[in-house]
Amino acid sequence: MQPPDQNQQECDLSTLRARLDEAEETLRALRSGEVDALVVYTPKGEQVFTLKGADETYRLLVETMSEGAVTLTLDGTVLYSNRYFAAMVDAPLQHVIGSAFVDFIGETDRESARQLLADIPEHPRRGELTLQSMTGATIPVYVSGCPMTADDFSALCLVVTDISEHQRAERERSHRELEQVARVNAEAATRARDEFFTTAAHELKTPITGLRAFSQILVQQLDATGTVEPNLLRRAVTRIEEQSGKLARLVNQLLDVSRIAEDRLSLEGEPTDLSTLVQRTAERTQVVAPRHEISVDAPSALLVQADPVRLEQVVTNLLDNAVKYSPEGGVIEICVERDDEEARITVTDHGIGVAPEHQARIFDRFYQAHPGSHYAGMGLGLHISREIVELHGGTLSASFPAEGGARFRIALPRTSSIQVVFLIPLASQPCCGRQLRRSSGTRPEG
């Protein structure tokens, strides 16, 4: 067999090289996605293979999904948009492509959108924005973006989700929750009102019953004898005075609550000696509560600028509560003191105290820490007292020692609307009950 000549060999080699180049070009086209089908020559003839792989499936998914999909250049120009995003902004697809993405964002969110796009090349970002359509309608959207790099080309890929329904559902849920809270509050207010009316009627009835009883005794005595025995007259008049005073206080509490609700509770400030005020109030309380021991520890004088009538009302209420909730023979302690920051009045009793579940609400209007017991009142005294102290620029707080009882403290700042004036301590350290003397001049520094 004769070997092929050189020309034949060169022809065969050229054919092989051409086929190799064709195969390499085909592989390159496959890798880059430049072809959608292949023609393959087989012994049975030419066969056409259509490329229905992941790339086409992905394109179909993006085009048919119910969310906006957008590809942007790094400067925010739209390179690609699916039909859903174009429908969201109510613009033709050809108008969307080539436009700046921020042109489809509401004016108030454009700066946020620019910042989001600027951050995406570093790491994926997401956030809520407002789309603005060509017709001016706005749509709340959630935008999720990530960077995309292919060969030497970089872009931003965004998925834009319409959250209108989500926000509407959230608003409806919040509205239902608010309605439920309002309903619960209204029901609680109704119960509190009914309880208050019941308690108020009972509290008002007690002094009225006393007034009628002693007035009837006097009338019967006069009808029977034409005169009233002096001792009976004294007892009757004393009880009438006590009950009328209690009735007046109850009515004044109701009026004060109304004034507080309408911001009409006012003060008439004047120089007031806390020591004298507390001592006088304690003595008056001791007269009506002879079975309790009331101890006062106070300096000789402690002047503040205050409304003495209102401040005495607060101290009286604290003492009345201490008497009410203490056993007969119990000791009630009142301490008046001061330091560089404030003047304080502390009332301590050793009675039944307040249960932990009630302690946080004792200053609430109409709240009763001992409902259903003979201790119950109208639930107004502490509420009004705190309002009065706060109008003075101070605070009224409560604590409950582990050994029992209750301690209420009025703190009046030396600055603001309450100021301690011309006071010099005999000792260098302030202490509860330290004897003090009054200066004849202005309040000293320090």
C-alpha positions in Angstrom: 0.0 0.0 0.0 1.4 3.3 -1.0 1.6 6.1 1.6 -0.6 9.2 0.9 1.1 12.0 -0.7 2.0 15.1 1.2 -0.8 17.2 -0.3 -3.4 14.8 0.9 -2.0 14.8 4.4 -2.0 18.6 4.5 -5.6 18.6 3.3 -6.7 16.2 6.0 -4.9 18.2 8.7 -6.6 21.4 7.6 -10.0 19.7 7.8 -9.3 18.4 11.3 -8.2 21.9 12.4 -11.4 23.5 11.0 -13.5 21.0 12.9 -11.6 21.6 16.1 -12.0 25.4 15.7 -15.8 24.8 15.1 -16.0 22.7 18.2 -14.2 25.2 20.3 -16.4 28.0 19.0 -19.5 25.9 19.7 -18.4 25.3 23.3 -17.7 29.0 23.8 -21.1 29.9 22.4 -22.7 27.4 24.7 -20.9 28.8 27.7 -21.8 32.4 26.9 -25.5 31.6 26.1 -25.2 32.9 22.5 -27.0 29.9 21.0 -30.5 28.6 21.6 -30.0 25.3 19.6 -27.4 22.9 18.2 -27.3 21.0 14.9 -25.6 17.7 15.4 -24.5 15.5 12.5 -25.2 11.8 13.1 -25.2 8.6 11.0 -29.0 9.1 10.9 -28.7 12.6 9.6 -28.8 16.1 11.2 -30.5 16.5 14.6 -31.5 19.8 16.1 -31.2 20.1 19.9 -33.0 23.2 21.5 -31.4 24.5 24.7 -34.2 24.4 27.3 -32.0 24.5 30.3 -31.9 26.5 33.6 -31.2 29.8 31.8 -34.5 29.8 29.9 -36.4 28.6 32.9 -34.9 31.5 34.9 -35.9 34.0 32.2 -39.5 32.6 32.2 -39.6 32.8 36.0 -38.6 36.4 36.0 -41.0 37.4 33.3 -44.0 35.7 34.9 -43.5 36.2 38.6 -45.8 38.5 40.5 -43.0 40.8 41.7 -41.0 43.5 39.9 -37.6 42.5 38.7 -35.1 45.2 37.6 -31.4 45.2 36.5 -29.6 48.5 36.9 -26.2 49.9 36.0 -24.1 50.9 38.9 -25.3 54.5 38.4 -29.0 53.4 38.7 -30.0 53.3 35.0 -32.6 50.5 34.2 -31.0 47.9 31.9 -33.8 45.3 32.2 -37.3 45.3 33.7 -39.9 42.6 33.7 -43.5 43.4 32.7 -44.7 43.3 36.3 -42.5 46.2 37.3 -43.6 48.2 34.3 -47.2 47.6 35.3 -46.4 48.7 38.8 -45.2 52.1 37.6 -47.9 52.2 34.9 -45.4 52.9 32.2 -44.6 51.2 28.8 -41.7 48.7 29.1 -39.7 50.6 26.5 -40.0 53.8 28.6 -38.8 52.0 31.8 -35.7 50.6 30.2 -33.1 53.4 30.0 -34.7 55.5 32.7 -33.2 56.2 36.1 -34.7 53.9 38.8 -35.1 56.8 41.3 -37.4 58.5 38.8 -40.0 55.9 39.7 -39.6 56.5 43.5 -41.7 59.0 45.5 -40.1 62.3 46.2 -39.8 61.7 50.0 -38.0 58.4 49.5 -35.6 59.3 46.7 -32.7 60.0 49.0 -33.2 56.7 50.8 -33.4 54.9 47.4 -30.1 56.5 46.3 -28.4 55.4 49.5 -29.8 51.9 49.1 -28.4 51.6 45.5 -25.1 53.1 46.6 -24.7 50.4 49.3 -25.7 47.4 47.2 -22.3 46.9 45.5 -20.7 46.4 48.9 -23.3 43.9 50.2 -27.0 43.0 49.6 -29.4 45.5 50.9 -33.2 45.7 51.5 -35.7 48.3 52.6 -39.1 49.8 52.2 -39.7 52.5 49.6 -42.6 54.2 47.8 -43.0 53.8 44.1 -44.7 56.6 42.2 -46.4 55.6 38.9 -46.6 57.8 35.8 -50.2 58.7 36.9 -49.0 59.9 40.3 -50.3 56.9 42.3 -48.1 55.6 45.0 -47.4 52.0 46.0 -45.5 51.0 49.1 -42.9 48.4 48.1 -40.2 46.3 49.7 -36.9 46.3 47.6 -34.3 43.6 47.9 -31.1 44.2 46.0 -27.8 42.4 45.4 -24.8 43.0 43.2 -24.2 41.0 40.0 -20.8 40.5 38.2 -20.4 38.7 34.9 -16.9 38.8 33.2 -16.0 42.5 33.3 -19.6 43.7 33.7 -21.1 44.8 37.0 -24.8 45.5 37.7 -27.4 45.7 40.4 -30.3 43.3 40.6 -33.5 44.3 42.4 -36.7 42.5 43.3 -39.5 44.9 44.1 -42.5 43.5 46.1 -45.8 45.4 46.4 -46.7 45.4 50.2 -49.9 47.4 49.9 -52.0 44.4 51.0 -49.6 43.6 53.8 -49.8 47.2 55.1 -53.6 47.2 54.8 -53.8 44.0 56.7 -51.4 45.5 59.4 -53.6 48.6 59.6 -56.7 46.5 60.0 -55.0 44.4 62.6 -53.8 47.5 64.5 -57.3 49.0 64.2 -58.8 45.8 65.6 -56.3 45.8 68.5 -57.0 49.5 69.2 -60.7 48.8 69.1 -60.2 46.0 71.5 -58.1 48.1 73.9 -60.6 50.9 73.7 -63.4 48.5 74.4 -61.5 47.0 77.4 -60.7 50.5 78.7 -64.3 51.7 78.2 -65.6 48.6 80.1 -63.0 49.2 82.8 -64.0 52.9 83.0 -67.6 52.0 83.2 -66.9 49.6 86.0 -64.8 52.2 87.8 -67.5 54.7 87.3 -70.2 52.4 88.7 -68.0 51.4 91.6 -67.2 55.1 92.3 -70.9 56.1 92.3 -71.7 53.2 94.6 -68.8 54.2 96.9 -69.5 57.9 96.7 -73.1 57.3 97.6 -72.1 55.3 100.6 -69.4 57.8 101.7 -71.8 60.7 101.4 -74.6 58.8 103.1 -72.6 58.2 106.2 -72.2 61.9 107.3 -75.7 62.7 106.1 -77.1 59.9 108.3 -75.1 61.3 111.2 -76.3 64.8 110.6 -79.9 63.7 110.5 -79.6 61.4 113.5 -78.2 64.1 115.8 -80.5 66.8 114.5 -83.5 64.6 115.1 -82.3 63.9 118.7 -82.2 67.7 119.3 -85.6 68.2 117.8 -87.2 65.3 119.8 -85.6 66.7 123.0 -87.0 70.2 122.3 -90.4 68.8 121.5 -90.5 66.7 124.7 -89.1 69.2 127.2 -88.9 72.5 125.5 -85.1 72.6 126.1 -82.0 70.6 125.5 -79.8 69.2 128.2 -76.3 70.9 127.9 -74.2 67.8 127.7 -76.5 66.3 125.1 -76.4 69.6 123.2 -72.6 69.6 123.2 -72.3 66.0 122.0 -74.9 66.5 119.3 -73.3 69.8 118.1 -69.8 68.2 118.1 -71.0 65.3 116.0 -72.9 67.5 113.7 -69.7 69.6 113.2 -67.6 66.5 112.6 -70.1 65.0 110.1 -70.6 68.3 108.3 -66.8 68.6 108.0 -66.5 65.1 106.6 -69.3 65.9 104.1 -67.6 69.1 103.1 -64.3 67.3 102.5 -66.0 64.7 100.3 -67.7 67.4 98.3 -64.5 69.3 97.9 -62.7 66.1 96.7 -65.3 65.7 94.0 -64.8 69.3 93.0 -61.0 69.0 93.0 -61.2 66.0 90.7 -63.3 68.0 88.3 -60.8 70.9 88.5 -57.8 68.6 87.9 -59.5 67.0 84.9 -60.0 70.5 83.4 -56.6 71.8 84.5 -58.3 74.4 86.7 -56.7 73.4 90.0 -54.6 76.5 91.0 -52.3 77.4 93.9 -52.0 80.6 96.0 -48.4 80.6 97.1 -47.1 82.4 100.2 -44.3 81.8 102.8 -45.3 78.8 104.7 -43.7 77.2 107.8 -43.8 73.4 107.2 -43.1 72.7 110.8 -46.0 74.7 112.1 -48.3 73.4 109.4 -47.5 69.8 110.2 -47.7 70.3 113.9 -51.1 72.0 113.6 -52.5 69.3 111.3 -51.2 66.5 113.6 -52.8 68.1 116.7 -56.1 68.4 114.9 -56.0 64.7 113.7 -55.0 63.6 117.3 -58.2 65.2 118.6 -60.4 63.1 116.3 -58.2 60.0 116.7 -57.5 59.8 120.4 -56.8 56.1 120.3 -53.7 56.6 118.1 -50.4 58.1 119.0 -49.2 60.7 116.5 -45.5 61.6 116.9 -44.1 64.7 115.2 -40.3 65.1 114.6 -39.7 68.5 113.0 -37.3 71.5 113.1 -38.3 74.6 114.9 -39.1 76.3 111.5 -38.8 75.3 107.8 -40.2 78.0 105.5 -41.2 77.3 101.9 -43.2 79.1 99.3 -46.4 77.1 99.0 -50.1 77.2 99.2 -50.7 76.4 102.9 -54.3 75.4 102.4 -53.6 72.9 99.7 -50.5 71.6 101.4 -52.4 71.1 104.7 -55.0 69.2 102.6 -52.3 66.8 101.5 -50.9 66.2 105.0 -54.4 65.8 106.4 -55.2 63.1 103.8 -52.0 61.2 104.6 -52.7 61.3 108.3 -56.3 60.3 107.9 -55.2 57.3 105.8 -52.6 56.4 108.4 -55.3 56.5 111.1 -57.7 54.5 109.0 -55.3 51.7 108.2 -53.6 51.5 111.6 -54.8 49.5 114.6 -56.1 51.3 117.6 -53.1 52.3 119.8 -50.9 52.3 116.7 -48.1 54.9 116.4 -48.1 57.3 113.4 -44.8 59.1 112.8 -44.4 62.4 110.9 -40.9 63.6 110.1 -40.1 67.1 108.6 -36.5 67.5 107.3 -34.5 69.2 104.7 -31.2 69.0 102.9 -29.5 71.2 100.2 -31.8 69.9 97.5 -35.3 69.6 99.0 -37.7 69.8 102.0 -39.5 66.6 102.9 -42.5 65.5 105.0 -42.7 61.8 105.7 -45.7 60.1 107.2 -45.2 56.5 108.4 -47.8 54.1 109.9 -47.5 50.5 111.1 -50.9 49.3 109.9 -52.1 46.8 107.3 -50.1 48.4 104.4 -51.0 47.7 100.7 -50.8 44.4 98.9 -48.1 44.2 96.3 -50.6 43.8 93.4 -52.2 47.2 94.4 -49.1 49.2 95.1 -48.4 50.5 91.6 -51.9 52.0 91.2 -52.6 53.6 94.6 -52.3 57.1 93.1 -54.8 56.4 90.2 -58.1 58.2 90.3 -60.9 56.2 91.8 -58.5 53.3 92.6 -59.2 51.5 95.9 -56.3 49.5 97.4 -58.8 47.7 99.8 -62.0 47.2 97.7 -64.9 45.6 99.4 -63.6 46.2 102.9 -64.7 48.8 105.6 -61.4 50.6 104.7 -62.6 51.5 101.2 -63.1 55.1 100.3 -63.8 57.0 97.1 -60.2 56.5 95.8 -59.6 60.2 95.4 -57.5 61.3 98.3 -54.1 60.1 97.1 -54.8 61.0 93.5 -55.6 64.6 94.5 -52.7 64.8 96.9 -50.2 63.8 94.3 -51.6 66.4 91.8 -51.3 69.1 94.4 -47.7 68.2 95.3 -46.8 68.1 91.7 -48.3 71.5 91.1 -45.9 72.7 93.8 -43.0 71.2 91.7 -42.5 68.3 94.1 -43.2 64.6 94.3 -45.4 62.3 96.4 -44.1 58.8 96.7 -45.0 55.7 98.7 -43.0 52.8 100.0 -44.0 49.7 102.0 -41.5 48.5 104.6 -41.0 44.7 104.9 -42.1 44.8 108.5 -45.5 46.2 107.4 -47.3 49.5 107.2 -46.8 52.3 104.7 -44.6 55.3 104.3 -45.6 58.4 102.2 -43.1 61.1 101.4 -43.7 64.6 100.1 -40.6 66.1 98.6 -40.5 69.8 97.7 -37.5 71.0 95.7 -35.6 74.0 97.1 -35.6 75.5 93.6 -38.4 75.8 91.1 -41.8 76.8 92.5 -41.1 75.6 96.0 -38.0 77.1 97.8 -36.8 76.8 101.3 -36.1 80.3 102.6 -33.8 81.8 105.2 -33.0 78.6 107.2 -29.8 78.0 109.2 -29.2 74.5 110.8 -27.6 74.4 114.2 -25.6 71.2 113.1 -23.6 70.8 109.9 -25.6 67.7 108.8 -29.3 67.8 108.2 -31.3 65.2 110.0 -34.9 64.4 110.6 -35.9 66.3 113.7 -32.7 68.4 114.0 -33.4 71.6 115.8 -33.1 74.6 113.5 -33.3 78.3 114.1 -34.5 80.9 111.6 -32.3 83.6 110.2 -33.6 87.1 110.0 -32.2 87.7 106.6 -32.3 85.9 103.2 -31.6 82.2 102.8 -27.8 81.6 103.1 -25.8 80.1 100.3 -25.3 76.3 100.5 
